[in-house]
Amino acid sequence: KSSVQTIGEEQIQNPYTELLVLKGHQDIVRFLVQIDDCRFASAGDDGIIFLWNAQTGEKLHELHGHTHKITAIAPFSSSDVTEEETDLIITASADRTVIVWDCTSGRQVQKVSCFHSTVKCLTVLQRLNVWLSGGSDLCVWNRKLDLLCKTTHLTDAGISALVELPKNCVAAAVGKELIIFRLSASNNGSEGWNILEVKRLVDHQDNISSLVSVNDLTFVTGSHIGELIVWDALDWTKQASECNFWDSSVHPDIQPEIKLSQSPHETSVQHLTSDEECVFAAVGKGIYVYNLQMKRVIACQRTAHDSSVLHIEKLPNRQLISCSEDGSVRIWELREKQQLPAEPVPTGFFNMWGFGRANKQASQAAKKMHENTPVYFLELVGDLIGHSSAVQMFLYFGELGLATCSADHLIILWKDGERESSLRSLTLFKKLAQNGDLQLKL
């Protein structure tokens, strides 16, 4: 019997009761990227990029130029003094090319084919009006796709993720290492740039799988064996580190699963997202809420889905959305639990994770602190069933709804049924009023 929560047909807090199915892709759709308030792009293994209207589901453009699967995509809104603001997207492919596209016309702006390996990640530094490509080396480009500078060959495995840091720095995940680079403009007045490696952080025991920037002071990394490390974004020192997300002894509220061994993919940190207060981690089949100030997990669902959670986002309210390899998309609400005085409480930061031993005095102090601290839990409030295969990621468009993409080659726009119904009624009334006016004139 699965230990995953179920929810009945009555999903009062789930507004997404209508869906639009968008077809066009011929293979797995892995990426969605928002262009503006009502447009987004989709890309995947067929090498084609589609631009869509999030309100109507209309296909705006079909972009052909890559011959292999898309490996990275990023929006790049440019506002040069001499030009009007243009919405661009950059795509990288396994064909070892990078293309800049104009989202309004759907045309190629520029194409680069000088890469020695596949570009795995793209990051735009809007403040500097440059963008970075990460593969076997790190390259810095301007909007016209002029190569400003690059590192020497780093590793065959290449850079798997990039995150922007303060003071013109970036952090690059290269296997188990986190490499800090600093960008600086040339002093001779030209448009040239320099990129300098300033530090290598080797605290992770396994390959880094996820990176997220919390704010100008903090960023967080996660690895394939379930390590979470909180870093200072200014001096790159380690602020906190935890692992053993999957350890059932850590979370006494949850029914433990009996397993002989733990598969590596069940402990991998697949995705991280954050607000100013917490980091939300997709770890194996579970989702975890880690409070940065308390330096501990305040809520979790160890088996949020039947398979690995691939993407997680925090909504503006107290809700989370997660999607999984099992084809499901689920809505969760973070709620405060009324804690009884007799309820057993985890005793301390390290013990909570089964990581080291706190002494008795520290345990008592920690216990007292926890007794005065609210305890939260994640309640399943919505289940979106529509995809027949792994849901890779999603985009939240506020009142326009939710866009999801999947290995079933489809994109689904999930709509608020009540809102859509009222909009249709309003449109109908306007038409009736117009027809009435026309008849009166006749």
Secondary structure, DSSP 8 states (H G I E B T S, - for coil): ---S----S--TT--EEEEEEE---SS-EEEEEE-SSSEEEEEETTS-EEEEETTT--EEEEE---SS-EEEEEEEEE--TTS--EEEEEEEETTS-EEEEETTT--EEEEE---SS---EEEEEGGGTEEEEESSSEEEEETT--EEEE-----SS---EEEEETTTEEEEEETTEEEEEEEEE-TTSSS-EEEEEEEEE---SS-EEEEEE-SSSEEEEEETTS-EEEEETTT--EEEEE--TT-GGG-TTS-----SS--GGGT-EEEEEE-SSEEEEEETTEEEEEETTTTEEEEEETTSSSS-EEEEEE-SSSEEEEEETTSEEEEEEEEEE---TTS----SHHHHHT-S---HHHHHHHHHHHHTS-EEEEEEEEEEE--SS-EEEEEE-GGG-EEEEETTS-EEEEEEHHHHHHHHHHHHHHHHHHHHHHHHH-
